[in-house]
């Protein structure tokens, strides 16, 4: 051992410790980079896709060929105007909501409870022109269906979900698929 200097054992220990530390640092940095890019990569691509879709949609709206139809691009045989006219039929501007009168009916089963349902339908007025003629048919069908239900079948979140799905299907069938959705706004059971 030298006086005032380093021992050979201490110097060799640092070398033995330095190599594994460097390897761990490189592996940790590479692994961290991989994890970071794999977590951030899809989000960036989703943002790019959403921006592309938004640009595409806003381009149709800026040309005057959106859901309102205005503009004169389609009058001159513009293909973009024709695509916008034949684009998706459903837009929020086209759909309407119509509240139905409350339905009060007796439930089937031993309890003989009654139920009051406040609901509304969502429809496209261009497809369903005579909504006033359809409403009594829907009310009659819903009232008859409720008379077949027992209280236990509409209890809890699952029961409410099943009731919503069944009423949606019935409204859609009765309207020949012109009613998009029947919304239960309030449900009272007594």
C-alpha positions as CSV (number, residue, x, y, z in Angstrom):
1,X,0.0,0.0,0.0
2,X,1.3,3.4,-0.8
3,X,1.3,6.3,1.6
4,X,-0.9,9.2,0.4
5,X,-1.9,7.3,-2.7
6,X,-4.6,4.8,-3.7
7,X,-4.4,1.2,-3.2
8,X,-4.6,-1.2,-6.1
9,X,-7.6,-2.9,-4.6
10,X,-9.6,0.3,-4.3
11,X,-8.8,1.2,-7.9
12,X,-9.8,-2.2,-9.2
13,X,-13.1,-2.0,-7.2
14,X,-14.1,1.2,-9.1
15,X,-13.4,-0.4,-12.4
16,X,-15.4,-3.5,-11.5
17,X,-18.3,-1.3,-10.3
18,X,-18.1,1.2,-13.2
19,X,-18.8,-1.4,-16.0
20,X,-22.0,-2.7,-14.5
21,X,-23.2,0.8,-13.7
22,X,-22.7,1.9,-17.3
23,X,-24.5,-1.2,-18.6
24,X,-27.4,-0.6,-16.3
25,X,-27.6,3.1,-17.3
26,X,-27.5,2.2,-21.0
27,X,-30.2,-0.5,-20.7
28,X,-32.3,1.8,-18.5
29,X,-32.1,4.6,-20.9
30,X,-33.0,2.4,-23.9
31,X,-35.8,0.7,-22.0
32,X,-37.2,4.1,-20.8
33,X,-37.0,5.4,-24.3
34,X,-38.8,2.4,-25.7
35,X,-41.6,2.7,-23.1
36,X,-41.9,6.4,-23.6
37,X,-42.1,6.1,-27.4
38,X,-44.6,3.2,-27.2
39,X,-46.8,5.1,-24.8
40,X,-46.6,8.4,-26.7
41,X,-46.5,7.0,-30.2
42,X,-50.2,5.9,-30.6
43,X,-51.4,9.1,-29.0
44,X,-49.5,11.2,-31.5
45,X,-50.8,9.1,-34.4
46,X,-54.4,9.4,-33.0
47,X,-54.0,13.1,-32.9
48,X,-52.8,13.2,-36.5
49,X,-55.8,11.0,-37.6
50,X,-58.3,13.1,-35.7
51,X,-56.8,16.3,-37.3
52,X,-57.0,14.7,-40.7
53,X,-60.7,13.8,-40.2
54,X,-61.4,17.2,-38.8
55,X,-59.7,18.9,-41.7
56,X,-61.7,16.6,-44.1
57,X,-65.0,17.4,-42.4
58,X,-64.3,21.1,-42.1
59,X,-63.3,21.2,-45.8
60,X,-66.8,19.9,-46.7
61,X,-68.4,22.5,-44.5
62,X,-66.3,25.4,-45.8
63,X,-67.3,24.6,-49.3
64,X,-70.9,25.2,-48.5
65,X,-71.9,21.6,-49.0
66,X,-72.4,20.5,-45.3
67,X,-75.6,19.3,-43.8
68,X,-77.4,22.6,-44.7
69,X,-76.7,22.1,-48.4
70,X,-76.3,25.9,-49.2
71,X,-73.4,26.9,-51.6
72,X,-73.3,26.4,-55.3
73,X,-70.5,23.9,-55.7
74,X,-72.9,21.1,-56.6
75,X,-74.7,23.2,-59.2
76,X,-71.6,23.4,-61.4
77,X,-71.0,19.7,-61.4
78,X,-68.2,19.8,-58.7
79,X,-67.4,16.3,-57.5
80,X,-66.7,17.4,-54.0
81,X,-70.2,18.9,-53.8
82,X,-71.7,15.7,-55.0
83,X,-69.7,13.7,-52.4
84,X,-70.9,16.1,-49.6
85,X,-74.5,15.7,-50.7
86,X,-74.2,11.9,-50.6
87,X,-72.2,11.8,-47.4
88,X,-73.4,10.5,-44.1
89,X,-77.2,11.0,-43.7
90,X,-77.1,11.6,-40.0
91,X,-75.8,14.8,-38.6
92,X,-76.8,16.5,-35.4
93,X,-78.4,19.3,-37.3
94,X,-80.8,16.9,-39.1
95,X,-82.0,14.9,-36.1
96,X,-84.9,16.1,-33.9
97,X,-86.1,15.1,-30.5
98,X,-89.8,14.8,-29.8
99,X,-91.1,14.3,-26.3
100,X,-93.8,11.7,-25.9
101,X,-96.8,12.1,-23.5
102,X,-96.2,10.3,-20.2
103,X,-97.2,6.7,-20.1
104,X,-98.9,5.3,-17.0
105,X,-99.4,1.6,-16.9
106,X,-99.8,-1.3,-14.5
107,X,-97.0,-3.8,-14.3
108,X,-97.7,-7.5,-14.5
109,X,-96.9,-9.9,-11.8
110,X,-98.1,-10.4,-8.2
111,X,-97.2,-6.9,-6.9
112,X,-99.6,-5.1,-9.2
113,X,-97.4,-2.0,-9.2
114,X,-97.8,0.8,-11.7
115,X,-95.1,2.7,-13.6
116,X,-94.9,6.1,-15.2
117,X,-92.5,6.7,-18.0
118,X,-91.5,10.0,-19.5
119,X,-89.7,9.5,-22.8
120,X,-88.7,11.1,-26.0
121,X,-87.8,9.9,-29.5
122,X,-84.9,11.0,-31.7
123,X,-85.7,10.9,-35.4
124,X,-84.7,12.4,-38.8
125,X,-87.6,14.6,-39.9
126,X,-86.7,14.1,-43.6
127,X,-87.2,10.3,-43.2
128,X,-90.2,10.4,-40.8
129,X,-92.5,13.1,-42.0
130,X,-95.7,12.0,-40.1
131,X,-94.4,11.7,-36.6
132,X,-97.7,12.7,-35.1
133,X,-99.4,9.6,-36.7
134,X,-96.6,7.4,-35.2
135,X,-96.8,8.6,-31.6
136,X,-100.1,6.9,-30.7
137,X,-98.8,3.6,-32.1
138,X,-95.6,3.8,-30.1
139,X,-97.6,4.7,-26.9
140,X,-99.9,1.8,-27.4
141,X,-97.1,-0.7,-28.0
142,X,-95.1,0.6,-25.0
143,X,-98.2,0.4,-22.7
144,X,-98.9,-3.2,-23.8
145,X,-95.2,-4.2,-23.3
146,X,-95.1,-2.7,-19.8
147,X,-98.2,-4.7,-18.8
148,X,-96.1,-7.9,-19.4
149,X,-93.2,-6.8,-17.2
150,X,-92.7,-7.7,-13.5
151,X,-91.2,-5.3,-11.1
152,X,-88.1,-7.5,-10.6
153,X,-87.3,-7.2,-14.4
154,X,-86.8,-3.4,-14.3
155,X,-85.0,-3.1,-11.0
156,X,-81.4,-1.9,-10.8
157,X,-79.2,-0.6,-13.5
158,X,-79.3,-3.8,-15.6
159,X,-83.1,-3.8,-15.5
160,X,-83.2,-0.2,-16.7
161,X,-80.7,-0.9,-19.4
162,X,-82.7,-3.9,-20.7
163,X,-85.9,-1.8,-20.6
164,X,-84.1,0.9,-22.6
165,X,-82.9,-1.6,-25.2
166,X,-86.3,-3.2,-25.5
167,X,-88.1,0.1,-25.9
168,X,-85.5,1.3,-28.5
169,X,-86.0,-1.9,-30.5
170,X,-89.8,-1.6,-30.3
171,X,-89.8,2.1,-31.4
172,X,-87.4,1.3,-34.2
173,X,-89.5,-1.6,-35.5
174,X,-92.8,0.3,-35.3
175,X,-91.3,3.2,-37.2
176,X,-89.7,1.0,-39.8
177,X,-86.3,2.0,-38.5
178,X,-86.9,5.8,-38.8
179,X,-86.8,6.4,-35.0
180,X,-83.1,6.4,-34.1
181,X,-83.5,6.1,-30.3
182,X,-86.2,6.2,-27.6
183,X,-84.8,7.9,-24.6
184,X,-86.2,7.3,-21.1
185,X,-86.2,10.6,-19.4
186,X,-87.9,9.6,-16.1
187,X,-89.2,6.3,-14.7
188,X,-91.3,6.2,-11.6
189,X,-92.5,2.9,-10.1
190,X,-95.1,2.7,-7.3
